[in-house]
């Protein structure tokens, strides 16, 4: 029996659908669970048996799914398949996906499935955010603003809560704040967000994409079929070009955000005021105040917001204003927002030295943003470079570097960039043979840093060569700093 997948929605009969779910992590389980709930015939394939996978396999097995875990399970696509739902980290070149393409089997991501499963009675609009850096903070700010406006919302997507889980919630949301990675967007085709933002685009994931152009193109997919506002970064011309190239719903507007004075149709800064000249009646001569820099200042230590934090706040404000949120709710939401751990978090201040954990800076663009916030830095960096280039980062931030401590598998890539563009900056490398590389890195930094310096963990790399994730890396740094400083 042939199945018209494009005709299927939340209210339809999915029992004829034979679906294979590739990957059984957080998003894979959510997708499989939702497909089982809809009555589809579900087969799950995953090479790993780690984490909650066996427990989830037992649960879905009871409900009728065929879950196959372990080595070799993803080598061959089953014979009778109507759709393959893939987890976002799976590259198009993986055997299972290659076989699906060769056989003409549609490939969806969990985000694509979620879009098709929206409640037809109350399809909560999506406010979508992507970009190389700042996605999570922006989406959290956006969710805080929406809550301040009295709306039932949740931050979902790449931020942790699978979007299909949010869509299938028995109590529908008023609006969703959606973080989307380039991997998720690669496998998304029918989404039509109410509004969307691309925060920035820089080299990243070049171990997954054939070239930068392919990565940029996937970022731009977030603007396709946008209904109200395409929010772009005035300082990043690539994001504006992606808006120009997008096929949007008639009437959708281009809204810029800038750290400078906003022109009509933008949000930006006027002195210390976050100003809206996009969603006011007389954009040519007036602006609405959305808050001040003081609203973004950390109340625990009075730390003023870094420039990229302000940019994220302006992007979140633009998306909220496009949805109709009042200026006062933007201000209240930004005041209530608090950054996650490992995002420019002050770990300790001792003897004039400030120790900062920004382990979430997992690519050069993010590390450059962190370095821009401090005038004199002992930089702790390194890990898995993911094919990225560090020349621009070092060239533009060399004047801030007091010294550099390098660790991790690809530390030589950063060392080479430092040799080319900052040969006078002292560099200490922590070798792979060290029993506790982060302790060694902190000890080395402590021996160099002096009054007025910031020791900044902003690795510019992924963490998986030495740590389970960026959070574990940040925790190791913080623990080492506390041992060293008392």
N, C-alpha and C positions, 0 to 999 in steps of 0.2 A: 504493500500500500504506500503510495507516494504521499508525502507530507508537505503542505504549503507552509513553510516556516514563517514567511513574511506575514501571513494572515493570523498567526497565533499571538494571543495576548493573555492577560491575567484571567479573563473570563472564559477562555476557550478550553477544549479538551486536549490535553497533551498526551493522552495514553498511547497514541500511535507513534510518538516520537522516540526514536532510539538514539540516546545521547551518550557520548563518551566524554568524561571529564578528565583532562590531563593535569595531574598534580592534585595533591590532597592536603595542601597547607590550609591556611586560614581562608583564603578566597575560594580555593577548590572545594573545601568542605561546604562552605556556604552555598556555592553554586549547585553542588550535588544534592544537598539537603533541599534546596528550593525546587529543583527538578523533580525529586522524589515526591515532594509535597504536591506538585502540579500533576502527578500521575505518570510522568515519563518513565521509560525503561532506561535505567541508568547503569552505566559501567564506569568505574573509576580506576585509573591507572596511575601508579606512582612508584618510582624506584626506591623511595625511602620508607622506612618503618619507624621513623623517629617521632618524638613528641607525642601528641594525642592521636596520631593516625590510627593505631590499632583499636583504641577505644571508639573512635568515630566510625571506623570500619564495621565494628560489631553493631553499633547503633543503626547505621544505614543498611547493614545486612538484614537486620530484623525487619526493616521497613521495605525490603525487597530489592535493594541495590546490589550489584555485583562489584565488590571492591577487591582489587588485586594489588597487593603491595609487595615490594621486594625487587631484587635485581632481575632485569630482563623483562619486566612486565610492560615497559613502554616501547619495546622494540618493534611491535607490530600492531597496527590498527585493526580492530575487529572487522569482520566482513560486512555486517549490516549496521551501518551508521548513517543517521540523518544529519547530525550536527556534532561537531567537536567543540567543547568548551574548554579553553586553555587557561591555565594560571598565567599571570602577567610576566613572570620571569622566563618563560619558555621562548627561546629564540625561534624564528621562523625556520631555521635550518635543522631543527631537531627532527629525528626520523618520524615521529608520530605526526607532526604537523606537515612535514614534506609529503608523507603518504596521503594525508587528507587532501592537500592541494592537488596532488596527482589524480586523485579519484573524484575531484569536484565536490568534496564534502565541505560545507560551509564551516568556517572557523570563527567562533565568537569568543570574546573575553567575558569575564564575569560582569563587567560594566555593561556590555552589550545585552547580556541576559537580563540584567537588572532593568535596563531601559524598557525592554519588552514586557517585563512583569509589573510595571507600575499599575497602581489601582486606577481603573478607568473612571471610578466615581470621584476620587480625590487624588489625582496624579500630582503629587508635590513637585513644584518646579525645582530645577537644579541650578545652583550657582556654582560653577566649576572653576577650579584653579589649577594651573599647571605652571611649569617653569623649571629651570635647572636647580634653583635654590629658593627657599622661602615658602614653599607650598604649605607645609604643615603649619607654620606660624600664622600665615595669612588665613588659612581655613579656620584655625582656632579663633583668631580675632573675629572673623566673619560670623562664626557660630555664636560667639559672645555678644556681638552686636545684635544679631537676630533675636537672641534670648532677651536682651535688654528691651527690645521692641515688643515683647510679649508673644513671640511666635514659638511654636513647638518645632524644634529643629535638632539636628545632630550633625557633628562632623564625621564624615564617612569617606569610603574609598581607600586610597592609598594610605590614609592616616591611621588605619588599624581596623575599624569596623567595616566589614565588607558592605559595599553599597547594596548588594542584593538583599542582605539581611535588613538594612534600613528600609528598603522598598517593601519588603514582605511583612513589616511590623504590623500587627493586627490593628494598632491605633495609628492611622496615617499621620505623617508629619505635615506641617504647614509648608515647609521649604527645607531643602537639603543643602548643606555646605559640603561640596564634593572636591576632594583632592584627587587629581589624576596624574599618574606618571606617564612618561612617553610609552612605556611598555603596555600600559592599559589602553592608551589611546590607539596604539597600533592595531589592536583587535576590536575597535569600536567603530561602527559605521552609521548607525541610525540615530544616535543621540542628537537631541536638539535642546541644548541648555537654554534656560531663560537668559542668563548672562554668563560670560566666561572671561577669564583673565589669563594671559601669559605673562608671568612676572619678569622673566629674563631668559636668555638662551646662551649657553656657553658649552664648551667641550665637556662631554660626559658620556659614559656608556659607549665609548667608541670600540670597546671589545664586543659589543652586541650588534652595533650598526655597521654597515659597510663604509659609511662616511658621515661627515657632519650634516650634510644636506638631508640625508634620510632621517636623522635624529630631529632636525629642525622641522621637517615636514610632519612628523608625528606630533610634535608639540602643537603645530598649527591646526591639527584636526579638531582641537577643542572649540575652535571658532565656527566650525561648519554648522549651518542651520541654527545659529544663535538667534534668539527671538528679540532681545531688547538691547543689550549692550555688549560690545567687545572691548574689554579693558586692556590697554597696552601700556608699556613702559616707555615714556618719552625719551629716556636716556639710552634705550636699546632699540635702534632702528629696525632690527630684525623683527621684533614683536609687532611694530606698526605695519611692516610689510606683510606679515602673516594675516593681519586684519584685512589689508587691501586684497589679498589673494583669496580670502574666504568667500564661500557662497552662503550668505546669511539670509534670514527671513527679511522680506521687505520692511523697511522702517527701523531696523536695528541700527544703533548708533555706535560710533567709535569714540571711546572715552579714554583720554590719556591720564596717567598719573606721573607727577614730577616732584622732585625735591626743590624745584625752583618755584617762581611765581606762576600760577596756572593761567593759561590762556582760556578764553571761552571754550567750553567743551572739555575741560580738564579739572582734576582735583590736584592740589599741590600745597605748598607752604607759603605763607605770607608772614614773615618774621617767625614767630613761634606758633602760629595758628595753622591748623589743618583746614584748608579752605576749599569750598565746593563751588566751581563755576560751570558745572555741567548739568546739575539738576535743580536749578533755580529759575524763576520766571524770567528774570532779566539778566541773562548770562553776560551780556556785553558790558554792563556797568556795575554789577553787584555780585556778591558771593555769600555763601552760608558758612558759618563757623561750625566745624565738625568736632572740634576739640583742640587741645594744645599739646605741645611736646611734654608738658608736665603730666598730662594724662597717661603718657607712656613711660614715665620715669619709674624705676623700680622702687617701691616704697620701703623695702627692707634696708637698702643701703644708699638710696638716692642716686643710683647710677643713671645718667641720662641715656636715652635710647640711641643706639648706633644708627647710622644713616639707613642701612638696609632694613632695620626694624621699622623706621618711619615710612619707608617706601612700601613695605608690606601692609602697614596700617592704612595707607592711602588706597592701595588696591582693594583691601577688604571694604573700606568705606565706600568706594565707588560701586562695588557689587551690591552692597546693602542699599545704597541710595537708588540704584537702578531698580531694586525690588520695591521701592517706596518707603523705606525706613526713614523716620524723622531724624534730623541732625542731633537732637538730644540723645536719642538711643545710640547713635554712633559713638558719641562721647562717653556715655555710660558703659557701653560694651567694651571700649578700649581701656577704660579705667579698670574694669573687672578682669581683663585678660592678664594671664601670667604665663610666661614662656615655660616650655617643658624643660626638664633637666637636660644638661649637656648642650645647651644653646646659650653661649656667652654667659655662663654661670660663674660668678665669683666664688671660688673655692676657699680662698684664704687671703689675708692681707697681713704681711709680717715684715718688719724692718724696711718699710718703704716699697716692698715688692708685692704686686697683686698677681695672684695665680688664677687663671681663667680657663674653664673647661668649655670648649666648643667642639667636642668630639663629633657633633652632627655635621661639621664642615667636611664632607666626604668627597669633595672635588675642588679643583683649583679656584673656581669662581667663588665658592663659599668661603674658602680660606682667605681669598683676597678681600672679601667683604669684612671678615673678622679683623684682619690686619689693619684695615682702614680705620678702625675704631680706636687704635692705640698708637701713640707717637714713638714709643721705644719698646721693642718687643724682643724677647727671647722666644723664638718660635720652635715649638715641638711639632714635628710633621713626619709623614711617611705612612706606608701601608701598601695597599693595592691601588695602583694608579689608574687602572681600567683604561689604559691606552691614552690617558690625558697628557697634555703638554704643560709644563710649568714655566716656560720662558716669559710669557706675558705677566704672570703673577710676580715673578721675581723682579722683572724689569720695572714694574710700576710700584712695587712695595719695598724695594731695596733700601730706600732711605729710612725706613722704619725698623730695619732689622739690626738689633744689637748683636745677636748670635742666633745660630740655628742648631737644634738637636734633631738628628734624623734617626728613625728606626723603621723597621718593617721591610718587606720583601723588595719594594721598588724604590727604596731610599736613594739609590744611585741616580734615578731619573731626576730627582730634585737636586741632588748634589751637582749634577752636570749643569743644570740651569743656573745654580748659584755660582759655579765656576765661570760661566759665560757672562753673567750680568751683575754679579756682586762678589767679585773675587776677594775683596778685603773683609768680608763678613766671616767671622770665625764659625767653623762647622765642626760639630762633634757627632760621629756616627756610633750608634749603639748596635753592636753586632748581633747576628742571629743566635750566637751561642750563649748569650746572657740568660741566666736563669729567670730573672724578672726584669724584662727590658724597660718597663715603665718606671720602676724604681731607679734604674740606672739613668734613664732620661731625666727624671726629676732631680736626681743628685747632680747631674751635669749642669742642668739649668740653674740650680741653686748656687753652684760655684761661679757662675757668670753674672747673674742678675744683681743689680744694685738699686739704690734708692731711685724711685720713679719709673722703674721698668715694670713691664707686664710679662709674665711667663704665660704664653698662650698655647694651649693645645688646640690647634686648628689643622688637623692632619692633611687635608686636601686629598685624602685617599680613603678607600674603604678599609674596613678593619679585619676582614675575615682571615687574613694570613696569620694573625696572632691572637685575635679575640673573637668571641662568638658574635658580637655585633658592636655598633658604635657606642651603645650604652655601657656595655662591659668595659670597653676601652676608657670611656669617661670615668666610670667608677674606679678603675685601676689608677688612673691619674689622680683623682681626688684622694683616694686612700694613700697613695704615695706622698702627695703633698702634705696631708695631715700628719703622716708619720715624720716627715722632714721638718715641718714648721711647728709641730706640737699643738 
